[in-house]
């Protein structure tokens, strides 16, 4: 394992990875773009709220995709 430096919403983060670096960089860019979009298009939203809403939206998308495949996102969840 090694570390990777990524930037999300003007914040430098260190990520431990054994995964594909290009994938993780693309993932960070996607998260950054979602937060930036929410922050710039929503009136009077705080950076924290933009990050929380982005996480909520990603979780919703993941759950819907897994529901389409008949899988559960979290074991024991409905």
Biopython code that builds the backbone (N, CA, C, O; Angstrom):
import numpy as np
from Bio.PDB.StructureBuilder import StructureBuilder

atoms = [
    (1, "UNK", "N", (0.838, -1.190, 0.000)),
    (1, "UNK", "CA", (0.000, 0.000, 0.000)),
    (1, "UNK", "C", (0.875, 1.242, 0.000)),
    (1, "UNK", "O", (1.988, 1.250, 0.527)),
    (2, "UNK", "N", (0.337, 2.284, -0.605)),
    (2, "UNK", "CA", (1.028, 3.563, -0.603)),
    (2, "UNK", "C", (-0.017, 4.667, -0.488)),
    (2, "UNK", "O", (-1.218, 4.399, -0.452)),
    (3, "UNK", "N", (0.451, 5.897, -0.431)),
    (3, "UNK", "CA", (-0.475, 7.016, -0.291)),
    (3, "UNK", "C", (-0.604, 7.781, -1.594)),
    (3, "UNK", "O", (0.289, 7.773, -2.441)),
    (4, "UNK", "N", (-1.738, 8.437, -1.725)),
    (4, "UNK", "CA", (-2.038, 9.267, -2.879)),
    (4, "UNK", "C", (-2.588, 10.577, -2.360)),
    (4, "UNK", "O", (-3.452, 10.582, -1.483)),
    (5, "UNK", "N", (-2.102, 11.684, -2.886)),
    (5, "UNK", "CA", (-2.615, 12.997, -2.524)),
    (5, "UNK", "C", (-3.689, 13.389, -3.532)),
    (5, "UNK", "O", (-3.445, 13.398, -4.739)),
    (6, "UNK", "N", (-4.876, 13.711, -3.030)),
    (6, "UNK", "CA", (-5.960, 14.201, -3.886)),
    (6, "UNK", "C", (-6.478, 15.505, -3.302)),
    (6, "UNK", "O", (-6.286, 15.793, -2.121)),
    (7, "UNK", "N", (-7.130, 16.279, -4.138)),
    (7, "UNK", "CA", (-7.725, 17.536, -3.685)),
    (7, "UNK", "C", (-9.219, 17.492, -3.958)),
    (7, "UNK", "O", (-9.656, 17.268, -5.087)),
    (8, "UNK", "N", (-9.997, 17.710, -2.899)),
    (8, "UNK", "CA", (-11.456, 17.766, -3.017)),
    (8, "UNK", "C", (-11.920, 19.042, -2.340)),
    (8, "UNK", "O", (-11.684, 19.251, -1.150)),
    (9, "UNK", "N", (-12.577, 19.884, -3.104)),
    (9, "UNK", "CA", (-13.114, 21.153, -2.617)),
    (9, "UNK", "C", (-12.035, 21.982, -1.918)),
    (9, "UNK", "O", (-12.212, 22.461, -0.798)),
    (10, "UNK", "N", (-10.920, 22.130, -2.620)),
    (10, "UNK", "CA", (-9.778, 22.929, -2.161)),
    (10, "UNK", "C", (-9.152, 22.395, -0.871)),
    (10, "UNK", "O", (-8.515, 23.148, -0.134)),
    (11, "UNK", "N", (-9.327, 21.123, -0.601)),
    (11, "UNK", "CA", (-8.743, 20.486, 0.578)),
    (11, "UNK", "C", (-7.871, 19.320, 0.133)),
    (11, "UNK", "O", (-8.331, 18.423, -0.574)),
    (12, "UNK", "N", (-6.608, 19.340, 0.553)),
    (12, "UNK", "CA", (-5.693, 18.252, 0.237)),
    (12, "UNK", "C", (-5.968, 17.080, 1.174)),
    (12, "UNK", "O", (-6.049, 17.252, 2.390)),
    (13, "UNK", "N", (-6.110, 15.903, 0.606)),
    (13, "UNK", "CA", (-6.360, 14.693, 1.381)),
    (13, "UNK", "C", (-5.336, 13.634, 1.000)),
    (13, "UNK", "O", (-4.937, 13.529, -0.160)),
    (14, "UNK", "N", (-4.921, 12.865, 1.972)),
    (14, "UNK", "CA", (-4.033, 11.737, 1.727)),
    (14, "UNK", "C", (-4.858, 10.461, 1.832)),
    (14, "UNK", "O", (-5.515, 10.214, 2.843)),
    (15, "UNK", "N", (-4.817, 9.663, 0.787)),
    (15, "UNK", "CA", (-5.595, 8.431, 0.711)),
    (15, "UNK", "C", (-4.627, 7.254, 0.663)),
    (15, "UNK", "O", (-3.708, 7.232, -0.156)),
    (16, "UNK", "N", (-4.836, 6.279, 1.541)),
    (16, "UNK", "CA", (-4.065, 5.036, 1.480)),
    (16, "UNK", "C", (-4.652, 4.197, 0.358)),
    (16, "UNK", "O", (-5.867, 4.024, 0.266)),
    (17, "UNK", "N", (-3.786, 3.684, -0.485)),
    (17, "UNK", "CA", (-4.309, 2.943, -1.614)),
    (17, "UNK", "C", (-3.432, 1.764, -2.025)),
    (17, "UNK", "O", (-2.204, 1.808, -1.945)),
    (18, "UNK", "N", (-4.089, 0.749, -2.450)),
    (18, "UNK", "CA", (-3.469, -0.368, -3.132)),
    (18, "UNK", "C", (-4.179, -0.507, -4.475)),
    (18, "UNK", "O", (-3.913, -1.417, -5.260)),
    (19, "UNK", "N", (-5.085, 0.427, -4.703)),
    (19, "UNK", "CA", (-5.944, 0.406, -5.891)),
    (19, "UNK", "C", (-5.304, 1.155, -7.058)),
    (19, "UNK", "O", (-4.202, 1.692, -6.952)),
    (20, "UNK", "N", (-6.015, 1.172, -8.145)),
    (20, "UNK", "CA", (-5.638, 1.880, -9.348)),
    (20, "UNK", "C", (-5.623, 3.385, -9.074)),
    (20, "UNK", "O", (-6.662, 3.964, -8.759)),
    (21, "UNK", "N", (-4.474, 4.012, -9.190)),
    (21, "UNK", "CA", (-4.325, 5.430, -8.889)),
    (21, "UNK", "C", (-5.199, 6.289, -9.802)),
    (21, "UNK", "O", (-5.826, 7.240, -9.335)),
    (22, "UNK", "N", (-5.248, 5.974, -11.073)),
    (22, "UNK", "CA", (-6.060, 6.753, -12.009)),
    (22, "UNK", "C", (-7.534, 6.707, -11.616)),
    (22, "UNK", "O", (-8.237, 7.712, -11.717)),
    (23, "UNK", "N", (-7.997, 5.552, -11.171)),
    (23, "UNK", "CA", (-9.386, 5.424, -10.727)),
    (23, "UNK", "C", (-9.649, 6.312, -9.523)),
    (23, "UNK", "O", (-10.654, 7.022, -9.485)),
    (24, "UNK", "N", (-8.760, 6.282, -8.541)),
    (24, "UNK", "CA", (-8.954, 7.092, -7.333)),
    (24, "UNK", "C", (-8.876, 8.582, -7.630)),
    (24, "UNK", "O", (-9.603, 9.373, -7.027)),
    (25, "UNK", "N", (-8.008, 8.971, -8.547)),
    (25, "UNK", "CA", (-7.941, 10.383, -8.939)),
    (25, "UNK", "C", (-9.230, 10.803, -9.641)),
    (25, "UNK", "O", (-9.730, 11.905, -9.412)),
    (26, "UNK", "N", (-9.767, 9.935, -10.491)),
    (26, "UNK", "CA", (-11.031, 10.230, -11.171)),
    (26, "UNK", "C", (-12.177, 10.293, -10.170)),
    (26, "UNK", "O", (-13.066, 11.135, -10.298)),
    (27, "UNK", "N", (-12.165, 9.417, -9.187)),
    (27, "UNK", "CA", (-13.193, 9.423, -8.154)),
    (27, "UNK", "C", (-13.152, 10.726, -7.358)),
    (27, "UNK", "O", (-14.192, 11.330, -7.094)),
    (28, "UNK", "N", (-11.958, 11.154, -6.980)),
    (28, "UNK", "CA", (-11.809, 12.419, -6.255)),
    (28, "UNK", "C", (-12.294, 13.584, -7.106)),
    (28, "UNK", "O", (-12.942, 14.495, -6.591)),
    (29, "UNK", "N", (-11.995, 13.569, -8.392)),
    (29, "UNK", "CA", (-12.442, 14.637, -9.294)),
    (29, "UNK", "C", (-13.968, 14.665, -9.386)),
    (29, "UNK", "O", (-14.570, 15.738, -9.433)),
    (30, "UNK", "N", (-14.589, 13.493, -9.413)),
    (30, "UNK", "CA", (-16.045, 13.414, -9.467)),
    (30, "UNK", "C", (-16.685, 13.963, -8.191)),
    (30, "UNK", "O", (-17.673, 14.696, -8.247)),
    (31, "UNK", "N", (-16.114, 13.603, -7.046)),
    (31, "UNK", "CA", (-16.620, 14.110, -5.773)),
    (31, "UNK", "C", (-16.443, 15.626, -5.718)),
    (31, "UNK", "O", (-17.358, 16.346, -5.318)),
    (32, "UNK", "N", (-15.272, 16.107, -6.117)),
    (32, "UNK", "CA", (-15.002, 17.543, -6.128)),
    (32, "UNK", "C", (-16.001, 18.280, -7.028)),
    (32, "UNK", "O", (-16.543, 19.315, -6.641)),
    (33, "UNK", "N", (-16.237, 17.752, -8.208)),
    (33, "UNK", "CA", (-17.168, 18.400, -9.139)),
    (33, "UNK", "C", (-18.578, 18.455, -8.562)),
    (33, "UNK", "O", (-19.265, 19.465, -8.714)),
    (34, "UNK", "N", (-19.018, 17.393, -7.907)),
    (34, "UNK", "CA", (-20.365, 17.369, -7.332)),
    (34, "UNK", "C", (-20.493, 18.412, -6.224)),
    (34, "UNK", "O", (-21.481, 19.145, -6.168)),
    (35, "UNK", "N", (-19.493, 18.479, -5.342)),
    (35, "UNK", "CA", (-19.542, 19.465, -4.255)),
    (35, "UNK", "C", (-19.488, 20.875, -4.828)),
    (35, "UNK", "O", (-20.248, 21.744, -4.400)),
    (36, "UNK", "N", (-18.602, 21.113, -5.787)),
    (36, "UNK", "CA", (-18.499, 22.439, -6.407)),
    (36, "UNK", "C", (-19.828, 22.848, -7.041)),
    (36, "UNK", "O", (-20.261, 23.993, -6.906)),
    (37, "UNK", "N", (-20.469, 21.910, -7.732)),
    (37, "UNK", "CA", (-21.748, 22.202, -8.397)),
    (37, "UNK", "C", (-22.808, 22.574, -7.375)),
    (37, "UNK", "O", (-23.540, 23.545, -7.566)),
    (38, "UNK", "N", (-22.896, 21.818, -6.302)),
    (38, "UNK", "CA", (-23.880, 22.115, -5.259)),
    (38, "UNK", "C", (-23.591, 23.453, -4.590)),
    (38, "UNK", "O", (-24.503, 24.237, -4.330)),
    (39, "UNK", "N", (-22.323, 23.707, -4.315)),
    (39, "UNK", "CA", (-21.936, 24.926, -3.608)),
    (39, "UNK", "C", (-22.191, 26.176, -4.448)),
    (39, "UNK", "O", (-22.618, 27.204, -3.924)),
    (40, "UNK", "N", (-21.931, 26.086, -5.749)),
    (40, "UNK", "CA", (-22.068, 27.274, -6.595)),
    (40, "UNK", "C", (-23.488, 27.513, -7.085)),
    (40, "UNK", "O", (-23.821, 28.632, -7.478)),
    (41, "UNK", "N", (-24.326, 26.492, -7.071)),
    (41, "UNK", "CA", (-25.682, 26.675, -7.599)),
    (41, "UNK", "C", (-26.752, 26.784, -6.524)),
    (41, "UNK", "O", (-27.909, 27.074, -6.830)),
    (42, "UNK", "N", (-26.383, 26.558, -5.278)),
    (42, "UNK", "CA", (-27.359, 26.647, -4.200)),
    (42, "UNK", "C", (-27.116, 27.921, -3.403)),
    (42, "UNK", "O", (-25.996, 28.192, -2.971)),
    (43, "UNK", "N", (-28.154, 28.684, -3.218)),
    (43, "UNK", "CA", (-28.030, 29.952, -2.496)),
    (43, "UNK", "C", (-27.719, 29.698, -1.023)),
    (43, "UNK", "O", (-28.395, 28.909, -0.363)),
    (44, "UNK", "N", (-26.711, 30.361, -0.528)),
    (44, "UNK", "CA", (-26.349, 30.373, 0.885)),
    (44, "UNK", "C", (-26.130, 28.987, 1.489)),
    (44, "UNK", "O", (-26.521, 28.738, 2.629)),
    (45, "UNK", "N", (-25.513, 28.095, 0.737)),
    (45, "UNK", "CA", (-25.193, 26.775, 1.277)),
    (45, "UNK", "C", (-23.757, 26.809, 1.802)),
    (45, "UNK", "O", (-22.875, 27.401, 1.179)),
    (46, "UNK", "N", (-23.531, 26.177, 2.938)),
    (46, "UNK", "CA", (-22.186, 26.131, 3.509)),
    (46, "UNK", "C", (-21.379, 25.026, 2.820)),
    (46, "UNK", "O", (-21.959, 24.101, 2.250)),
    (47, "UNK", "N", (-20.052, 25.117, 2.871)),
    (47, "UNK", "CA", (-19.234, 24.039, 2.301)),
    (47, "UNK", "C", (-19.540, 22.680, 2.934)),
    (47, "UNK", "O", (-19.571, 21.665, 2.239)),
    (48, "UNK", "N", (-19.764, 22.659, 4.245)),
    (48, "UNK", "CA", (-20.083, 21.402, 4.923)),
    (48, "UNK", "C", (-21.397, 20.828, 4.407)),
    (48, "UNK", "O", (-21.487, 19.631, 4.134)),
    (49, "UNK", "N", (-22.404, 21.663, 4.273)),
    (49, "UNK", "CA", (-23.701, 21.190, 3.776)),
    (49, "UNK", "C", (-23.579, 20.693, 2.340)),
    (49, "UNK", "O", (-24.211, 19.701, 1.976)),
    (50, "UNK", "N", (-22.777, 21.368, 1.519)),
    (50, "UNK", "CA", (-22.566, 20.916, 0.134)),
    (50, "UNK", "C", (-21.918, 19.533, 0.121)),
    (50, "UNK", "O", (-22.296, 18.676, -0.676)),
    (51, "UNK", "N", (-20.935, 19.315, 1.011)),
    (51, "UNK", "CA", (-20.272, 18.017, 1.073)),
    (51, "UNK", "C", (-21.230, 16.927, 1.550)),
    (51, "UNK", "O", (-21.226, 15.814, 1.024)),
    (52, "UNK", "N", (-22.047, 17.251, 2.544)),
    (52, "UNK", "CA", (-23.020, 16.280, 3.053)),
    (52, "UNK", "C", (-24.052, 15.944, 1.987)),
    (52, "UNK", "O", (-24.403, 14.778, 1.806)),
    (53, "UNK", "N", (-24.534, 16.948, 1.289)),
    (53, "UNK", "CA", (-25.527, 16.696, 0.234)),
    (53, "UNK", "C", (-24.921, 15.866, -0.902)),
    (53, "UNK", "O", (-25.591, 14.997, -1.459)),
    (54, "UNK", "N", (-23.667, 16.128, -1.242)),
    (54, "UNK", "CA", (-23.003, 15.332, -2.277)),
    (54, "UNK", "C", (-22.898, 13.873, -1.838)),
    (54, "UNK", "O", (-23.161, 12.965, -2.626)),
    (55, "UNK", "N", (-22.514, 13.647, -0.581)),
    (55, "UNK", "CA", (-22.428, 12.275, -0.063)),
    (55, "UNK", "C", (-23.792, 11.595, -0.106)),
    (55, "UNK", "O", (-23.901, 10.428, -0.481)),
    (56, "UNK", "N", (-24.826, 12.328, 0.278)),
    (56, "UNK", "CA", (-26.191, 11.797, 0.264)),
    (56, "UNK", "C", (-26.604, 11.415, -1.161)),
    (56, "UNK", "O", (-27.205, 10.363, -1.378)),
    (57, "UNK", "N", (-26.278, 12.275, -2.123)),
    (57, "UNK", "CA", (-26.635, 11.997, -3.516)),
    (57, "UNK", "C", (-25.886, 10.777, -4.051)),
    (57, "UNK", "O", (-26.473, 9.945, -4.743)),
    (58, "UNK", "N", (-24.578, 10.665, -3.731)),
    (58, "UNK", "CA", (-23.817, 9.501, -4.166)),
    (58, "UNK", "C", (-24.370, 8.220, -3.539)),
    (58, "UNK", "O", (-24.479, 7.197, -4.213)),
    (59, "UNK", "N", (-24.714, 8.272, -2.267)),
    (59, "UNK", "CA", (-25.275, 7.097, -1.591)),
    (59, "UNK", "C", (-26.605, 6.697, -2.225)),
    (59, "UNK", "O", (-26.871, 5.512, -2.424)),
    (60, "UNK", "N", (-27.432, 7.679, -2.539)),
    (60, "UNK", "CA", (-28.719, 7.409, -3.177)),
    (60, "UNK", "C", (-28.511, 6.747, -4.539)),
    (60, "UNK", "O", (-29.181, 5.767, -4.864)),
    (61, "UNK", "N", (-27.595, 7.278, -5.322)),
    (61, "UNK", "CA", (-27.311, 6.699, -6.637)),
    (61, "UNK", "C", (-26.807, 5.261, -6.517)),
    (61, "UNK", "O", (-27.216, 4.391, -7.286)),
    (62, "UNK", "N", (-25.922, 5.013, -5.556)),
    (62, "UNK", "CA", (-25.387, 3.660, -5.361)),
    (62, "UNK", "C", (-26.489, 2.696, -4.940)),
    (62, "UNK", "O", (-26.562, 1.572, -5.436)),
    (63, "UNK", "N", (-27.335, 3.133, -4.035)),
    (63, "UNK", "CA", (-28.428, 2.276, -3.551)),
    (63, "UNK", "C", (-29.407, 1.967, -4.691)),
    (63, "UNK", "O", (-29.869, 0.834, -4.823)),
    (64, "UNK", "N", (-29.717, 2.961, -5.499)),
    (64, "UNK", "CA", (-30.625, 2.725, -6.625)),
    (64, "UNK", "C", (-30.019, 1.751, -7.633)),
    (64, "UNK", "O", (-30.718, 0.878, -8.148)),
    (65, "UNK", "N", (-28.724, 1.895, -7.919)),
    (65, "UNK", "CA", (-28.057, 0.980, -8.846)),
    (65, "UNK", "C", (-28.046, -0.443, -8.312)),
    (65, "UNK", "O", (-28.286, -1.390, -9.061)),
    (66, "UNK", "N", (-27.771, -0.600, -7.039)),
    (66, "UNK", "CA", (-27.760, -1.937, -6.463)),
    (66, "UNK", "C", (-29.159, -2.513, -6.386)),
    (66, "UNK", "O", (-29.337, -3.724, -6.521)),
    (67, "UNK", "N", (-30.149, -1.673, -6.172)),
    (67, "UNK", "CA", (-31.537, -2.130, -6.168)),
    (67, "UNK", "C", (-31.951, -2.660, -7.528)),
    (67, "UNK", "O", (-32.736, -3.605, -7.611)),
    (68, "UNK", "N", (-31.437, -2.066, -8.593)),
    (68, "UNK", "CA", (-31.731, -2.518, -9.948)),
    (68, "UNK", "C", (-31.149, -3.907, -10.209)),
    (68, "UNK", "O", (-31.651, -4.666, -11.037)),
    (69, "UNK", "N", (-30.069, -4.216, -9.474)),
    (69, "UNK", "CA", (-29.437, -5.532, -9.625)),
    (69, "UNK", "C", (-29.916, -6.515, -8.574)),
    (69, "UNK", "O", (-29.458, -7.657, -8.541)),
    (70, "UNK", "N", (-30.832, -6.088, -7.714)),
    (70, "UNK", "CA", (-31.360, -6.961, -6.674)),
    (70, "UNK", "C", (-30.432, -7.168, -5.508)),
    (70, "UNK", "O", (-30.553, -8.159, -4.788)),
    (71, "UNK", "N", (-29.476, -6.221, -5.299)),
    (71, "UNK", "CA", (-28.531, -6.330, -4.205)),
    (71, "UNK", "C", (-28.847, -5.276, -3.162)),
    (71, "UNK", "O", (-29.502, -4.274, -3.449)),
    (72, "UNK", "N", (-28.375, -5.511, -1.952)),
    (72, "UNK", "CA", (-28.519, -4.540, -0.869)),
    (72, "UNK", "C", (-27.219, -3.773, -0.726)),
    (72, "UNK", "O", (-26.143, -4.358, -0.846)),
    (73, "UNK", "N", (-27.298, -2.460, -0.470)),
    (73, "UNK", "CA", (-26.103, -1.638, -0.295)),
    (73, "UNK", "C", (-25.418, -1.980, 1.014)),
    (73, "UNK", "O", (-24.197, -2.129, 1.055)),
    (74, "UNK", "N", (-26.186, -2.105, 2.080)),
    (74, "UNK", "CA", (-25.662, -2.393, 3.412)),
    (74, "UNK", "C", (-26.310, -3.668, 3.905)),
    (74, "UNK", "O", (-27.537, -3.770, 3.903)),
    (75, "UNK", "N", (-25.522, -4.646, 4.329)),
    (75, "UNK", "CA", (-26.137, -5.884, 4.840)),
    (75, "UNK", "C", (-27.155, -5.576, 5.935)),
    (75, "UNK", "O", (-26.872, -4.811, 6.857)),
    (76, "UNK", "N", (-28.327, -6.171, 5.831)),
    (76, "UNK", "CA", (-29.380, -5.958, 6.825)),
    (76, "UNK", "C", (-30.263, -4.764, 6.521)),
    (76, "UNK", "O", (-31.265, -4.553, 7.204)),
    (77, "UNK", "N", (-29.913, -3.970, 5.503)),
    (77, "UNK", "CA", (-30.765, -2.804, 5.186)),
    (77, "UNK", "C", (-31.868, -3.226, 4.249)),
    (77, "UNK", "O", (-31.771, -4.241, 3.559)),
    (78, "UNK", "N", (-32.919, -2.431, 4.236)),
    (78, "UNK", "CA", (-34.028, -2.771, 3.340)),
    (78, "UNK", "C", (-34.034, -1.898, 2.122)),
    (78, "UNK", "O", (-34.900, -2.047, 1.260)),
]
sb = StructureBuilder()
sb.init_structure("model")
sb.init_model(0)
sb.init_chain("A")
sb.init_seg("    ")
for serial, (resi, resn, name, xyz) in enumerate(atoms, 1):
    if name == "N":
        sb.init_residue(resn, " ", resi, " ")
    sb.init_atom(name, np.array(xyz, "f"), 0.0, 1.0, " ", f" {name:<3s}", serial, name[0])
structure = sb.get_structure()
